[in-house]
Amino acid sequence: MFQFSRLEKSLRPILFYGNNPISLIGGALTSAAAFVLIGFWVVAFFGHSGSNNPYVGLVVDLFLPGLFVFGLILIPIGIWLRRKQLLALGPLPSVYPEIDLKDPVFRRGIEVVLAATFINFVILGTASYRGIAFMDSPNFCGQTCHVMAPQWTAYQVSPHSHVACVECHIGSGISPMIQAKVNGTKQLIEVTLGTYPMPIRASLALLRPARATCEECHSPTRFVGEKLLVETAFGDDEKNSLTKTVLVLHLGGVDSLSHLSGIHGHHLDHYEYVAADSTNQNIISVKQRNPDGSTTEYVSTDWKGPVTGVTRQMDCMDCHNQATHVFQTAQEAINDGMQNGSPNPTLPFIHKQGMALVQAQYSSQDEAAAKITSGLQDFYRTQYPGILTGQRGAVDDAAKTLVAIYKRNVYPNMKVTWGTYPNNIGHNNYPGCFRCHDGNHTSKDGKTISNDCALCHNLLAVEEANPKQLSDLGLQSQIP
């Protein structure tokens, strides 16, 4: 009886002041959001959530929970404003309207309120968890923000498409998460105001070190030995002449006797450098740590100013800088497509025409799609009408592939074109290895970082139609 009396005294002013429009609207919003959230969760439980759509995730995991919390906040605000309003009109009531807890109807109502409070607590906790989980999902990172379209497209076709963005860009722990949310808020403001950079670049200085990302799955010390690499290319002649370059990469690493060898072995924790640009394409100084603990600094002879800038410890990302967000050159993309049968290599001059069409200037991807398709058809209509008539399907298929290649690598609205994002693996299309191994980085005692090709690979055949090495290995027929 005593407990009922205390509860009644506590509830009287709450119910009295809570009878106001703001609190009632808050209660309605909270109830509506709760019912919709529960409905979505039930549907999701049975596998029909459509959660691959990032905008559904925005509504279910961010907007509705926010509306739910907003409604809860309105309830005490309305009570406070109502009390303040009555206080301005005169003394507050000394006795509030009586509540009869013995009334079974009213008591049942109180039980419902208490049960609803508990349910709201569960909903808020679940919604908070789901909201954080959604913001850490690849869909949120890549699709919710339209300016990330180039990175999202590249991610989907990469070898790391099964690895969540946060695994590499944020990591575990409170500090990385807070830093990521602060950066995310800054980026949201930039997108809202239209002040975001174009193209968007990820600075290596802001990424987590390779020890905490790449080496969670890969160990450079285990990449010991050699790797046979075959590169296929097509010519610009009428027959799209096919050639192959065969080389053996000295991957190296650390062998069972702890000997360093090859590409990975000689770059493990031994170098730091200073670059003249934010993309680290112009390296002006390289400092090597020697076995005896001393260091040797190699400075580019092309650099005439003082060696100043941010010093970076070399790790996996300095060469594998596009391990996930890979943007091909036009040559690479078309050669890969032709090797897989589309564009069909039997179409005359398809390599030359394809290169010209995808590298032309277009104002948008839609314009590119229209002009690439019409351009290829016009070429065969005027130069090879028999091909267009007899192999129309192959021509149309080639056009679709060329459009896909363009849309995969070029985004005029984000100022992303061929070569915007250099790939530091190799040195054929970008400086890559030659950023250091150019023969120009020299120490004070006259030593120079070698540019001997045999350090990293041996060329067995260069642009040959039928390399004997592949025939000897029984691979010629397996590699078109």
C-alpha positions as CSV (number, residue, x, y, z in Angstrom):
1,M,0.0,0.0,0.0
2,F,2.9,2.3,0.9
3,Q,4.6,1.6,-2.4
4,F,1.4,2.3,-4.4
5,S,1.1,5.6,-2.5
6,R,4.7,6.7,-3.4
7,L,4.2,5.6,-7.0
8,E,1.0,7.6,-7.2
9,K,2.6,10.7,-5.9
10,S,5.4,10.4,-8.4
11,L,3.1,9.8,-11.3
12,R,0.6,12.6,-10.6
13,P,2.8,15.5,-11.8
14,I,4.2,13.6,-14.7
15,L,0.8,12.7,-16.1
16,F,-0.5,16.2,-15.3
17,Y,2.3,18.1,-17.1
18,G,2.6,15.4,-19.8
19,N,-0.8,16.2,-21.1
20,N,0.6,18.7,-23.7
21,P,0.9,18.7,-27.5
22,I,4.7,18.4,-27.6
23,S,4.9,15.4,-25.2
24,L,2.0,13.7,-27.0
25,I,3.7,14.2,-30.4
26,G,6.9,12.8,-28.9
27,G,5.0,9.7,-27.7
28,A,3.4,9.3,-31.1
29,L,6.7,9.6,-33.0
30,T,8.4,7.1,-30.6
31,S,5.6,4.6,-30.9
32,A,5.4,4.9,-34.7
33,A,9.2,4.5,-35.1
34,A,9.2,1.6,-32.7
35,F,6.5,-0.3,-34.6
36,V,8.1,0.4,-38.0
37,L,11.6,-0.7,-36.7
38,I,10.1,-3.9,-35.2
39,G,8.4,-4.6,-38.5
40,F,11.6,-4.2,-40.5
41,W,13.5,-6.4,-38.1
42,V,10.9,-9.1,-38.3
43,V,11.0,-8.9,-42.1
44,A,14.8,-9.0,-42.1
45,F,14.7,-12.0,-39.8
46,F,12.8,-13.9,-42.4
47,G,15.3,-12.9,-45.1
48,H,13.3,-10.2,-47.1
49,S,15.0,-7.0,-45.8
50,G,16.5,-5.8,-49.1
51,S,19.4,-4.7,-47.0
52,N,21.8,-4.5,-50.0
53,N,20.2,-1.2,-50.8
54,P,22.1,1.4,-48.8
55,Y,19.2,3.8,-48.6
56,V,17.0,1.2,-46.9
57,G,19.9,0.9,-44.4
58,L,19.9,4.7,-43.9
59,V,16.2,4.7,-43.1
60,V,16.1,1.5,-41.0
61,D,19.4,1.8,-39.1
62,L,19.9,5.6,-38.9
63,F,16.8,7.7,-39.6
64,L,14.2,5.6,-37.7
65,P,16.3,5.1,-34.6
66,G,17.0,8.9,-34.7
67,L,13.3,9.5,-35.0
68,F,12.7,7.1,-32.1
69,V,15.2,9.0,-29.9
70,F,13.8,12.4,-31.0
71,G,10.4,11.3,-29.9
72,L,11.7,10.2,-26.5
73,I,13.4,13.6,-26.0
74,L,10.3,15.5,-26.9
75,I,8.4,13.9,-24.0
76,P,10.4,15.5,-21.1
77,I,10.9,18.7,-23.1
78,G,7.1,19.0,-23.4
79,I,6.7,18.3,-19.7
80,W,9.3,20.9,-18.8
81,L,7.8,23.6,-21.1
82,R,4.3,22.9,-19.7
83,R,5.5,23.3,-16.1
84,K,7.4,26.5,-17.0
85,Q,4.2,27.9,-18.7
86,L,2.0,27.1,-15.7
87,L,4.6,28.5,-13.3
88,A,4.6,31.8,-15.3
89,L,0.8,32.1,-14.8
90,G,0.9,31.6,-11.0
91,P,1.7,29.1,-8.3
92,L,1.8,25.5,-9.3
93,P,-0.9,23.2,-8.0
94,S,-0.2,22.0,-4.5
95,V,-2.3,18.9,-5.2
96,Y,-2.3,17.2,-8.5
97,P,-5.3,15.3,-9.9
98,E,-5.8,12.2,-8.0
99,I,-4.7,8.9,-9.4
100,D,-6.5,5.8,-8.3
101,L,-4.0,2.9,-8.4
102,K,-6.7,0.6,-7.2
103,D,-8.5,1.1,-10.4
104,P,-7.6,-2.0,-12.4
105,V,-7.9,-0.1,-15.7
106,F,-5.5,2.6,-14.7
107,R,-3.1,0.1,-13.1
108,R,-3.1,-1.9,-16.3
109,G,-2.2,1.3,-18.1
110,I,0.7,1.8,-15.8
111,E,1.9,-1.7,-16.4
112,V,1.7,-1.1,-20.1
113,V,3.8,2.1,-19.7
114,L,6.4,0.2,-17.7
115,A,6.5,-2.6,-20.3
116,A,6.8,0.0,-23.1
117,T,9.7,1.6,-21.3
118,F,11.5,-1.7,-21.2
119,I,10.7,-2.4,-24.8
120,N,11.9,1.0,-25.8
121,F,15.2,0.3,-24.0
122,V,15.7,-2.9,-26.0
123,I,14.7,-1.1,-29.2
124,L,17.1,1.7,-28.6
125,G,20.0,-0.7,-27.8
126,T,19.3,-2.8,-30.8
127,A,18.9,0.2,-33.1
128,S,22.2,1.7,-31.8
129,Y,24.1,-1.5,-32.5
130,R,22.5,-1.9,-35.9
131,G,23.3,1.7,-36.8
132,I,27.0,1.4,-35.9
133,A,27.2,-1.9,-37.8
134,F,25.5,-0.4,-40.8
135,M,28.0,2.6,-40.8
136,D,30.8,0.0,-40.8
137,S,29.4,-1.9,-43.8
138,P,30.9,-1.7,-47.3
139,N,27.4,-0.7,-48.7
140,F,27.4,2.4,-46.4
141,C,31.0,3.3,-47.3
142,G,30.6,2.9,-51.0
143,Q,27.0,3.4,-52.0
144,T,25.5,5.9,-49.6
145,C,28.0,8.6,-50.6
146,H,27.8,9.1,-54.4
147,V,31.3,10.7,-54.6
148,M,32.8,7.3,-53.7
149,A,31.5,5.6,-56.8
150,P,34.9,5.1,-58.4
151,Q,36.3,3.5,-55.3
152,W,33.2,1.4,-54.8
153,T,33.2,0.0,-58.3
154,A,36.9,-0.9,-58.1
155,Y,36.4,-2.5,-54.7
156,Q,33.6,-4.8,-56.0
157,V,35.9,-6.4,-58.6
158,S,39.0,-6.6,-56.5
159,P,40.6,-9.6,-54.8
160,H,39.6,-8.0,-51.5
161,S,35.9,-7.6,-52.2
162,H,35.1,-9.9,-49.3
163,V,37.0,-7.7,-46.8
164,A,35.0,-4.9,-45.2
165,C,36.3,-1.4,-45.8
166,V,36.7,-0.8,-42.0
167,E,39.2,-3.7,-41.8
168,C,41.8,-1.6,-43.6
169,H,40.6,2.0,-43.2
170,I,39.6,2.0,-39.5
171,G,40.7,-1.1,-37.6
172,S,39.8,-2.1,-34.1
173,G,39.8,-0.1,-30.9
174,I,38.2,3.0,-29.6
175,S,40.8,5.5,-30.8
176,P,40.6,4.5,-34.5
177,M,36.8,4.5,-34.4
178,I,36.6,8.0,-32.9
179,Q,39.1,9.3,-35.4
180,A,37.2,7.7,-38.3
181,K,33.9,9.2,-37.1
182,V,35.5,12.6,-36.8
183,N,36.9,12.3,-40.3
184,G,33.5,11.0,-41.5
185,T,31.8,14.0,-40.1
186,K,34.3,16.3,-41.8
187,Q,33.7,14.5,-45.1
188,L,29.9,14.7,-44.7
189,I,30.2,18.5,-44.3
190,E,32.4,18.7,-47.4
191,V,29.9,16.6,-49.4
192,T,27.0,18.8,-48.1
193,L,28.8,22.0,-49.0
194,G,30.2,20.6,-52.3
195,T,33.8,21.3,-51.1
196,Y,35.1,17.7,-51.3
197,P,38.3,17.2,-53.4
198,M,38.1,15.8,-56.9
199,P,39.5,13.3,-57.5
200,I,39.4,11.8,-54.0
201,R,42.7,10.4,-52.9
202,A,43.6,8.3,-49.9
203,S,46.9,9.5,-48.4
204,L,49.2,6.7,-47.2
205,A,50.0,8.9,-44.2
206,L,46.4,8.6,-43.0
207,L,46.0,4.8,-43.6
208,R,46.8,2.2,-41.0
209,P,50.2,0.6,-41.3
210,A,50.5,-2.6,-43.3
211,R,51.4,-4.5,-40.1
212,A,47.9,-3.9,-38.9
213,T,46.1,-4.4,-42.2
214,C,47.8,-6.4,-45.0
215,E,49.8,-8.6,-42.7
216,E,46.7,-9.7,-40.8
217,C,46.2,-12.1,-43.8
218,H,49.5,-11.9,-45.8
219,S,53.0,-12.5,-44.5
220,P,55.7,-11.1,-46.8
221,T,58.3,-13.4,-45.2
222,R,56.4,-16.4,-46.6
223,F,56.5,-15.2,-50.2
224,V,59.7,-17.1,-50.9
225,G,60.8,-18.2,-54.4
226,E,60.0,-17.3,-58.0
227,K,56.8,-16.6,-59.9
228,L,56.2,-17.1,-63.6
229,L,54.3,-14.2,-65.1
230,V,52.9,-14.1,-68.7
231,E,51.6,-10.8,-70.1
232,T,49.5,-10.9,-73.2
233,A,49.1,-7.9,-75.5
234,F,47.4,-7.2,-78.8
235,G,48.7,-5.0,-81.6
236,D,47.1,-2.1,-83.5
237,D,47.3,-3.9,-86.8
238,E,44.3,-5.2,-88.7
239,K,44.7,-8.7,-87.2
240,N,45.3,-7.5,-83.7
241,S,48.5,-9.5,-83.6
242,L,48.9,-11.3,-80.3
243,T,52.3,-11.3,-78.4
244,K,53.4,-12.5,-75.0
245,T,56.0,-11.4,-72.6
246,V,57.3,-14.0,-70.2
247,L,59.3,-13.2,-67.1
248,V,60.2,-14.7,-63.8
249,L,59.6,-12.5,-60.7
250,H,62.0,-12.9,-57.8
251,L,59.4,-12.6,-55.1
252,G,61.8,-13.6,-52.3
253,G,61.2,-13.1,-48.7
254,V,62.9,-14.8,-45.7
255,D,63.9,-18.4,-46.2
256,S,64.2,-21.2,-43.5
257,L,67.8,-20.0,-42.8
258,S,66.6,-16.4,-42.3
259,H,68.3,-15.3,-45.5
260,L,66.7,-12.3,-47.2
261,S,66.1,-12.6,-50.9
262,G,64.1,-11.1,-53.8
263,I,61.6,-8.3,-53.9
264,H,60.0,-8.8,-50.5
265,G,63.1,-9.8,-48.6
266,H,65.2,-6.8,-49.5
267,H,62.4,-4.3,-48.7
268,L,61.4,-5.7,-45.3
269,D,61.7,-2.9,-42.7
270,H,64.9,-1.6,-44.2
271,Y,63.9,1.7,-45.8
272,E,62.3,5.0,-45.2
273,Y,61.9,7.8,-47.7
274,V,60.8,11.4,-48.3
275,A,58.6,12.3,-51.2
276,A,58.1,15.6,-52.9
277,D,54.4,15.1,-53.5
278,S,51.4,13.8,-51.6
279,T,51.0,10.8,-53.9
280,N,54.6,9.6,-53.3
281,Q,55.4,9.5,-57.0
282,N,58.5,11.7,-56.7
283,I,60.8,10.2,-54.1
284,I,63.7,12.5,-53.4
285,S,65.5,10.7,-50.6
286,V,65.8,7.1,-49.5
287,K,67.4,6.1,-46.2
288,Q,68.6,2.5,-45.8
289,R,69.2,0.8,-42.5
290,N,72.3,-1.4,-42.6
291,P,72.9,-4.6,-40.8
292,D,75.4,-2.9,-38.4
293,G,72.8,-0.4,-37.4
294,S,74.1,2.5,-39.5
295,T,72.1,4.2,-42.2
296,T,72.9,5.2,-45.8
297,E,71.0,8.0,-47.4
298,Y,70.4,8.1,-51.2
299,V,69.3,11.4,-52.6
300,S,68.0,12.0,-56.1
301,T,70.5,13.8,-58.3
302,D,67.6,15.5,-60.0
303,W,66.6,17.2,-56.7
304,K,68.4,20.5,-56.1
305,G,66.7,21.7,-53.0
306,P,66.9,20.6,-49.3
307,V,65.6,17.2,-48.3
308,T,62.5,18.2,-46.4
309,G,59.1,16.6,-46.0
310,V,57.4,13.8,-44.1
311,T,59.5,10.7,-43.6
312,R,57.6,7.5,-44.2
313,Q,58.7,4.0,-43.3
314,M,58.3,1.8,-46.4
315,D,55.8,-1.0,-46.1
316,C,53.5,-3.1,-48.4
317,M,51.3,-0.2,-49.4
318,D,54.2,1.7,-51.0
319,C,54.2,-0.8,-53.9
320,H,50.8,-2.4,-53.5
321,N,49.1,1.0,-53.3
322,Q,46.2,-0.2,-55.4
323,A,45.7,-3.6,-53.9
324,T,41.9,-3.1,-53.6
325,H,41.0,0.0,-55.6
326,V,42.6,-1.0,-58.9
327,F,42.1,1.3,-61.9
328,Q,43.5,-0.2,-65.1
329,T,45.0,1.6,-68.0
330,A,43.1,1.5,-71.3
331,Q,45.7,-0.9,-72.7
332,E,45.5,-3.3,-69.8
333,A,41.7,-3.3,-69.7
334,I,41.3,-3.9,-73.5
335,N,44.1,-6.6,-73.6
336,D,42.4,-8.4,-70.7
337,G,39.0,-8.2,-72.4
338,M,40.3,-9.5,-75.7
339,Q,42.2,-12.3,-74.0
340,N,38.9,-13.4,-72.5
341,G,37.1,-13.1,-75.9
342,S,35.4,-9.7,-75.7
343,P,36.1,-7.6,-77.7
344,N,36.5,-10.5,-80.1
345,P,40.1,-10.5,-81.4
346,T,38.9,-11.6,-84.9
347,L,37.3,-8.2,-85.5
348,P,39.6,-6.1,-87.7
349,F,41.4,-3.3,-85.9
350,I,39.3,-3.8,-82.8
351,H,42.3,-3.1,-80.5
352,K,43.2,0.1,-82.2
353,Q,39.6,1.4,-82.5
354,G,38.8,0.3,-79.0
355,M,41.8,2.2,-77.6
356,A,40.8,5.3,-79.5
357,L,37.2,5.2,-78.4
358,V,37.7,4.6,-74.7
359,Q,40.4,7.3,-74.5
360,A,38.4,10.0,-76.2
361,Q,37.1,12.9,-74.1
362,Y,33.5,12.6,-72.9
363,S,31.6,14.9,-70.5
364,S,29.8,12.0,-68.8
365,Q,29.6,8.2,-68.7
366,D,26.3,8.4,-70.5
367,E,27.8,10.3,-73.3
368,A,30.7,7.9,-73.4
369,A,28.3,4.9,-73.7
370,A,26.4,6.5,-76.6
371,K,29.5,7.6,-78.5
372,I,31.6,4.5,-78.0
373,T,28.7,2.3,-79.3
374,S,27.9,4.5,-82.3
375,G,31.6,5.1,-83.0
376,L,32.4,1.4,-83.2
377,Q,29.3,0.7,-85.4
378,D,30.2,3.7,-87.7
379,F,33.8,2.3,-88.1
380,Y,32.7,-1.1,-89.3
381,R,29.8,0.4,-91.3
382,T,32.2,2.5,-93.3
383,Q,35.4,0.4,-93.3
384,Y,34.1,-3.2,-93.1
385,P,30.4,-3.3,-93.9
386,G,30.6,-7.1,-94.3
387,I,31.8,-7.5,-90.7
388,L,28.9,-5.3,-89.4
389,T,26.5,-7.4,-91.4
390,G,28.0,-10.9,-90.7
391,Q,29.2,-10.4,-87.2
392,R,26.8,-7.8,-85.8
393,G,26.5,-9.7,-82.5
394,A,30.3,-9.6,-82.0
395,V,30.4,-5.9,-82.8
396,D,27.6,-5.1,-80.4
397,D,29.2,-7.3,-77.7
398,A,32.5,-5.5,-78.2
399,A,30.8,-2.1,-77.8
400,K,29.2,-3.3,-74.6
401,T,32.6,-4.4,-73.3
402,L,34.3,-1.1,-74.2
403,V,31.5,0.8,-72.5
404,A,31.9,-1.3,-69.4
405,I,35.7,-0.8,-69.5
406,Y,35.2,3.0,-69.6
407,K,32.6,3.0,-66.8
408,R,34.8,0.9,-64.7
409,N,37.8,3.2,-64.9
410,V,36.7,6.7,-65.9
411,Y,34.3,9.1,-64.0
412,P,34.3,12.6,-65.6
413,N,32.0,14.0,-62.8
414,M,34.8,13.1,-60.2
415,K,37.7,14.1,-62.5
416,V,38.8,10.5,-62.6
417,T,40.4,9.5,-65.9
418,W,43.0,7.1,-67.3
419,G,46.1,7.4,-65.0
420,T,44.5,9.4,-62.2
421,Y,45.4,6.6,-59.7
422,P,48.9,5.3,-60.4
423,N,49.7,1.7,-59.6
424,N,53.2,1.3,-58.2
425,I,53.5,-2.4,-58.9
426,G,55.9,-2.7,-61.8
427,H,57.1,0.2,-64.0
428,N,55.5,-0.1,-67.4
429,N,52.6,2.3,-67.0
430,Y,53.8,4.4,-64.0
431,P,57.1,5.2,-62.4
432,G,56.5,2.5,-59.8
433,C,59.8,0.8,-59.1
434,F,61.7,3.5,-60.9
435,R,60.7,6.0,-58.2
436,C,63.8,4.7,-56.3
437,H,65.5,2.3,-58.8
438,D,66.1,4.9,-61.4
439,G,69.9,5.0,-61.2
440,N,69.8,8.6,-59.9
441,H,69.5,8.1,-56.1
442,T,73.1,8.3,-54.9
443,S,74.7,8.4,-51.5
444,K,77.5,10.8,-50.4
445,D,80.1,8.0,-50.8
446,G,79.0,7.4,-54.4
447,K,76.8,4.4,-54.0
448,T,73.7,4.3,-56.2
449,I,70.4,2.4,-55.8
450,S,70.7,-0.1,-58.6
451,N,68.4,-0.2,-61.6
452,D,69.5,-3.6,-62.7
453,C,66.4,-5.4,-64.0
454,A,67.7,-8.8,-62.9
455,L,67.3,-7.7,-59.3
456,C,63.6,-8.2,-59.5
457,H,62.9,-10.3,-62.5
458,N,64.4,-12.2,-65.5
459,L,62.9,-11.6,-68.9
460,L,62.5,-14.9,-70.7
461,A,60.7,-13.6,-73.8
462,V,59.6,-10.1,-74.8
463,E,56.6,-9.6,-77.1
464,E,56.9,-12.8,-78.9
465,A,54.0,-14.5,-80.7
466,N,54.9,-18.0,-79.6
467,P,57.5,-18.0,-76.8
468,K,59.5,-21.2,-76.8
469,Q,59.5,-21.2,-73.0
470,L,55.8,-21.6,-72.8
471,S,55.9,-24.5,-75.3
472,D,58.6,-26.2,-73.2
473,L,56.5,-25.9,-70.1
474,G,53.4,-27.1,-71.9
475,L,51.6,-23.9,-71.3
476,Q,51.3,-22.5,-74.9
477,S,48.0,-24.0,-75.6
478,Q,46.6,-23.0,-72.2
479,I,47.3,-19.3,-72.6
480,P,45.6,-17.8,-75.6
